Amino acid sequence: MNSTKRIAVVTGANRGLGFEASRQLAKNGYHVILTSRDQTKGEKATQILQNEGLKITFHPLDVTSDESCQKLAEFIETEFGRLDVLINNAAIMIDSRDGGKSIFDAKIDTIKETMETNVYGVLRVTKALAPLMKKHKYGRIVNVSSTMGQLIHIETGHPGYRISKTALNALTRILSNELQLNNILVNSVCPGWVKTDMGGDQAPRTVEQGVDTIIWLATLPDGSSTGNFFKDHQPIAW
């Protein structure tokens, strides 16, 4: 394949923001590896986008599994030899199983499970795939976060999800510091309240609006921002 062809990975991409981000990146000329834990749903989503004439390849990925992350890295190395963009989108919000409101009602196991996907999952995937970016001294990593994790505004409700997104923002800062010398830019983004399975029907934003800043960050030119938190193309407070 063309050695200059950009390769992107989107996690949790069988629906919602991940699905639309895959579509928009492919429309921008990227060959997108659409990943999801559920193989059947992931293959169905891939087929839909392929039918639109887009360059999409499916690969299963369980972000809670070291082995699964490593298999993805090996697949990319063999098939493409490079990786340019990683959108860490896969996330869960399961606080409602404990009532979803007070931290005093939250079960530690619920918080642990949330952290496993929303924080440790991002770290697992990034550790597995960053070497592919380092090889070519180019990379854009976008961590899909939320203003629900902003320390400056944090309040009660959905404690596990809030804690996980605050921790994800810390991870963004650490990764950006360690990777910037390799021309790998790492930023967090809040897509806003979007009409997805997680956001619900009452959300004011479409998925197209939700992914706009995600795609912008994924395609930043060299020398652009790294280690920051964005919403609507603007930096916001941690």
Protein Blocks (a to p, Z undefined) as FASTA:
>chain_A
ZZklccdddehilgcjllmmmmmmmmnopacddddfblmlmmmmmmmmmmnopacddddd
dfkbmklmmmmmmmmmmmnopafbdcdfbccdfklmnnopamklpcfklmmmmmmmmmmm
mmmmmmmmmmmmmmnopacddddddfklgmklgceejkllmmmmmmmmmmmmmmmmmmmm
nopacddddebjaddfknommlmbdfklmmmmmmmmmmccehiaehiaceehiacdZZ
